[in-house]
Amino acid sequence: MKPEDQAWRSLQAHASAQLRPDFADRVLRRAQGPDAAAWQQLNAHASAQLRSGFAARVLRAARALPQAVPSLADQLVFGAATAAICLLAVVYLHSRSTRLETERNLAGWQQLADDADDLDQTL
């Protein structure tokens, strides 16, 4: 057991030697977050970035939002149109792949029929 404990201690010492001296302090500062004065500075800076009347514009847009929401009928029509477009796409792709497969199969059978005719003529 002693060699394993020794190895772990050696590894821990090597890893801690790789860290910068202020590592623990930086981790604790990040975990606790900024202090109240820093939040006040950030708030003041952010407030200075906004144009005047920002809050009024946001509230006006929020009050107008329910009128901008489509009605249930609009949503159903949109859903039906989307389903129809998807159905048309599926039908088109299916018919196209079926047609190509049929053409390939017919070409194979034509080749087989030509070979059979050639064999009949040589006999």
Backbone bond lengths (Angstrom), bond angles and torsions (degrees), N, CA, C in turn:
res aa  C-N    CA-C-N  psi(-1)  N-CA   C-N-CA  omega(-1)  CA-C   N-CA-C  phi
1 M - - - 1.440 - - 1.529 111.25 -
2 K 1.295 116.25 -31.29 1.448 119.61 -175.94 1.531 112.28 -62.07
3 P 1.341 120.05 -44.08 1.466 118.89 -179.92 1.536 112.19 -62.18
4 E 1.335 117.39 -36.53 1.461 119.45 179.33 1.524 110.99 -66.91
5 D 1.343 117.58 -44.09 1.467 120.91 176.84 1.525 110.57 -61.59
6 Q 1.311 115.50 -41.23 1.470 120.44 178.68 1.534 110.39 -61.65
7 A 1.340 116.54 -41.43 1.466 120.79 179.73 1.517 111.11 -64.73
8 W 1.340 117.05 -42.44 1.467 119.80 179.21 1.517 111.22 -64.55
9 R 1.330 116.79 -42.10 1.471 120.03 178.34 1.526 110.88 -63.51
10 S 1.323 116.15 -39.90 1.464 120.59 178.44 1.530 110.57 -64.21
11 L 1.317 115.67 -43.47 1.460 119.78 178.72 1.521 110.97 -63.82
12 Q 1.328 117.07 -43.04 1.461 121.13 178.88 1.529 110.85 -63.12
13 A 1.314 117.47 -41.41 1.459 120.55 179.10 1.525 110.41 -64.91
14 H 1.317 116.76 -41.77 1.469 120.35 179.25 1.528 110.88 -64.49
15 A 1.344 117.51 -44.14 1.464 120.94 -179.28 1.520 110.81 -65.07
16 S 1.324 118.27 -42.59 1.465 120.10 -179.49 1.524 111.13 -68.90
17 A 1.317 118.13 -27.06 1.457 120.46 176.77 1.530 111.17 -69.70
18 Q 1.320 117.60 -22.98 1.460 121.65 -179.66 1.530 112.40 -78.41
19 L 1.330 117.90 -19.27 1.462 122.16 -177.42 1.516 111.24 -80.01
20 R 1.341 115.93 150.11 1.453 119.80 175.81 1.527 109.26 -70.20
21 P 1.338 117.40 154.02 1.465 119.70 -176.04 1.533 114.12 -60.16
22 D 1.335 118.59 -31.36 1.460 120.57 -177.28 1.526 112.49 -94.62
23 F 1.333 117.83 19.43 1.461 121.57 -175.69 1.528 112.25 -59.78
24 A 1.326 117.57 -49.35 1.461 121.39 -177.31 1.536 110.79 -63.17
25 D 1.309 117.03 -39.84 1.466 120.62 179.73 1.527 110.40 -64.86
26 R 1.326 117.22 -42.83 1.465 120.36 179.60 1.526 111.07 -64.79
27 V 1.332 117.36 -40.39 1.468 120.70 179.67 1.529 110.25 -63.45
28 L 1.315 117.23 -44.15 1.466 120.51 179.43 1.524 111.42 -64.83
29 R 1.338 117.68 -40.01 1.459 120.12 178.01 1.522 111.27 -63.31
30 R 1.338 116.37 -41.14 1.466 119.47 178.93 1.528 110.89 -66.51
31 A 1.315 116.89 -39.86 1.461 120.44 -177.94 1.529 111.30 -67.88
32 Q 1.322 117.51 -35.55 1.461 120.83 -178.37 1.523 111.86 -83.51
33 G 1.305 118.46 -20.50 1.456 121.32 -179.78 1.513 111.37 80.85
34 P 1.315 116.54 174.54 1.466 119.80 -178.57 1.526 111.64 -70.92
35 D 1.315 116.03 155.59 1.461 120.21 179.00 1.533 110.02 -79.25
36 A 1.314 117.11 177.08 1.471 122.17 -174.35 1.524 111.58 -63.21
37 A 1.325 117.90 -37.76 1.473 120.37 -179.20 1.526 110.00 -64.90
38 A 1.313 117.57 -39.84 1.462 120.22 178.67 1.527 110.63 -65.02
39 W 1.347 117.11 -39.24 1.463 119.71 177.34 1.520 110.94 -63.57
40 Q 1.326 117.56 -39.47 1.461 121.02 178.32 1.522 111.18 -64.00
41 Q 1.330 116.64 -40.12 1.461 120.12 177.72 1.532 110.93 -65.02
42 L 1.336 115.82 -43.32 1.462 119.66 178.27 1.528 111.24 -62.60
43 N 1.324 116.20 -41.16 1.466 121.12 179.01 1.522 110.72 -63.59
44 A 1.312 117.13 -44.04 1.463 120.94 179.80 1.527 110.62 -64.69
45 H 1.316 116.92 -41.98 1.471 120.72 179.06 1.526 110.90 -64.55
46 A 1.335 116.87 -43.55 1.464 120.25 179.65 1.526 110.68 -65.30
47 S 1.315 117.76 -39.66 1.468 121.47 178.96 1.524 110.72 -62.76
48 A 1.321 116.69 -35.78 1.465 120.29 179.76 1.525 111.40 -69.16
49 Q 1.324 118.18 -22.95 1.463 121.95 -178.76 1.532 112.79 -79.80
50 L 1.333 117.75 -20.30 1.469 121.51 -176.98 1.520 110.48 -86.37
51 R 1.326 115.65 142.79 1.462 120.37 175.29 1.524 109.05 -73.80
52 S 1.309 114.77 156.47 1.461 118.20 179.00 1.522 109.75 -66.28
53 G 1.311 116.56 145.32 1.452 121.70 -179.22 1.517 113.69 83.28
54 F 1.324 117.45 9.53 1.462 120.72 -178.37 1.526 111.81 -60.57
55 A 1.337 115.83 -47.39 1.467 119.52 -177.99 1.525 110.98 -62.59
56 A 1.322 117.54 -40.15 1.466 120.56 179.76 1.527 110.51 -65.05
57 R 1.341 117.35 -39.89 1.464 120.00 178.68 1.522 111.16 -65.59
58 V 1.327 116.71 -39.51 1.464 119.97 179.18 1.518 110.48 -65.01
59 L 1.331 117.41 -44.22 1.465 120.54 179.48 1.522 111.57 -65.14
60 R 1.331 116.93 -39.45 1.459 120.38 178.39 1.527 110.12 -63.64
61 A 1.314 117.36 -42.63 1.465 120.52 178.85 1.528 111.16 -66.60
62 A 1.333 117.01 -36.81 1.465 120.30 179.31 1.520 111.44 -67.99
63 R 1.319 116.71 -36.19 1.472 119.66 179.04 1.521 111.31 -71.53
64 A 1.319 117.12 -29.21 1.461 121.15 -179.77 1.525 111.42 -82.28
65 L 1.308 118.09 -11.87 1.464 121.91 -174.74 1.525 114.07 -60.23
66 P 1.322 121.59 -46.27 1.464 119.48 -178.49 1.522 113.17 -58.27
67 Q 1.324 118.61 -30.42 1.452 120.68 178.11 1.523 111.21 -73.27
68 A 1.331 117.64 -25.52 1.456 121.66 -177.77 1.526 111.93 -84.04
69 V 1.319 118.27 -12.57 1.460 121.62 -179.11 1.528 108.94 -74.45
70 P 1.349 117.98 130.73 1.463 119.07 -179.91 1.528 111.37 -65.99
71 S 1.316 114.74 151.06 1.461 119.85 -179.66 1.523 109.67 -74.39
72 L 1.309 116.04 171.04 1.458 121.11 179.53 1.525 110.51 -62.30
73 A 1.323 116.54 -39.04 1.469 120.21 178.91 1.526 110.80 -63.53
74 D 1.337 116.30 -41.52 1.465 119.68 177.49 1.525 111.02 -61.19
75 Q 1.310 116.09 -42.10 1.459 120.02 179.65 1.525 111.49 -65.70
76 L 1.339 116.73 -39.27 1.466 119.87 178.51 1.521 111.31 -66.66
77 V 1.324 117.12 -40.40 1.470 120.62 177.95 1.525 109.76 -64.32
78 F 1.301 116.69 -43.43 1.467 120.17 178.51 1.530 110.93 -62.47
79 G 1.323 117.06 -42.59 1.467 121.02 177.83 1.521 112.03 -63.62
80 A 1.338 116.72 -41.51 1.467 120.60 178.97 1.525 110.84 -65.73
81 A 1.334 116.73 -40.70 1.462 120.01 178.65 1.528 110.82 -64.95
82 T 1.309 116.75 -40.54 1.461 120.67 178.26 1.524 110.41 -64.09
83 A 1.328 117.32 -43.66 1.468 121.09 178.70 1.523 110.66 -62.88
84 A 1.336 117.32 -40.16 1.470 120.77 179.51 1.521 110.64 -64.95
85 I 1.310 117.39 -42.43 1.471 120.43 178.63 1.523 110.52 -63.51
86 C 1.325 116.82 -42.81 1.469 120.28 178.29 1.527 110.82 -63.60
87 L 1.317 117.50 -42.29 1.457 121.41 179.31 1.522 110.62 -62.76
88 L 1.333 117.70 -43.99 1.457 121.29 177.60 1.530 111.10 -61.34
89 A 1.315 116.97 -40.47 1.467 120.50 178.70 1.523 110.56 -63.86
90 V 1.323 117.63 -42.94 1.457 121.23 179.66 1.527 110.64 -64.98
91 V 1.329 117.23 -44.44 1.470 120.55 179.75 1.525 110.27 -63.35
92 Y 1.330 117.70 -43.33 1.458 120.84 179.49 1.525 111.18 -61.94
93 L 1.328 117.14 -48.46 1.464 120.11 -178.68 1.522 111.66 -64.73
94 H 1.317 117.13 -38.34 1.461 120.32 178.77 1.530 111.01 -65.57
95 S 1.339 116.40 -46.04 1.470 118.77 -178.94 1.523 110.64 -66.03
96 R 1.315 116.99 -36.77 1.466 120.12 179.17 1.521 110.64 -65.70
97 S 1.329 116.93 -47.44 1.470 119.15 -179.24 1.527 110.75 -66.03
98 T 1.330 117.44 -36.21 1.468 120.72 177.57 1.527 110.69 -65.39
99 R 1.329 116.45 -42.38 1.468 120.18 179.46 1.524 110.85 -63.99
100 L 1.332 117.44 -44.02 1.465 120.29 179.30 1.526 111.35 -63.79
101 E 1.316 116.50 -40.81 1.469 120.87 178.88 1.529 110.34 -65.09
102 T 1.324 117.28 -41.59 1.462 120.96 178.19 1.526 111.01 -63.02
103 E 1.342 116.33 -43.80 1.469 119.70 178.26 1.523 111.23 -61.72
104 R 1.316 117.04 -40.80 1.467 120.75 179.27 1.528 110.40 -66.07
105 N 1.313 117.02 -42.28 1.467 120.27 179.05 1.532 111.33 -65.75
106 L 1.335 117.10 -42.84 1.458 120.10 178.67 1.527 111.66 -63.58
107 A 1.331 116.27 -37.76 1.468 119.23 177.23 1.522 110.38 -64.12
108 G 1.319 116.93 -38.80 1.467 120.27 177.19 1.512 111.65 -64.72
109 W 1.333 116.19 -44.58 1.465 119.44 179.19 1.534 111.26 -66.94
110 Q 1.328 117.56 -35.55 1.467 120.79 177.26 1.523 110.22 -63.43
111 Q 1.326 115.97 -41.52 1.464 119.81 177.25 1.523 110.50 -62.91
112 L 1.326 116.63 -41.09 1.458 120.65 178.67 1.533 110.97 -65.10
113 A 1.338 116.67 -40.66 1.471 120.45 178.70 1.525 110.65 -66.22
114 D 1.341 117.74 -40.03 1.464 120.78 177.94 1.522 110.96 -63.99
115 D 1.325 116.41 -41.14 1.469 119.67 177.65 1.522 111.11 -64.21
116 A 1.347 116.46 -39.16 1.465 119.65 178.51 1.519 110.59 -66.30
117 D 1.340 118.87 -39.04 1.460 122.07 177.01 1.522 110.90 -64.05
118 D 1.322 116.50 -42.27 1.470 120.11 178.39 1.536 110.61 -62.58
119 L 1.326 115.85 -39.18 1.459 119.80 179.67 1.513 110.70 -68.34
120 D 1.349 117.97 -38.55 1.465 121.16 177.90 1.542 110.61 -64.67
121 Q 1.301 117.11 -37.95 1.458 120.82 -178.04 1.532 111.78 -71.76
122 T 1.321 116.62 -30.75 1.468 118.64 -179.58 1.522 110.83 -79.76
123 L 1.322 118.66 -21.50 1.470 120.45 178.81 1.464 108.94 -87.14
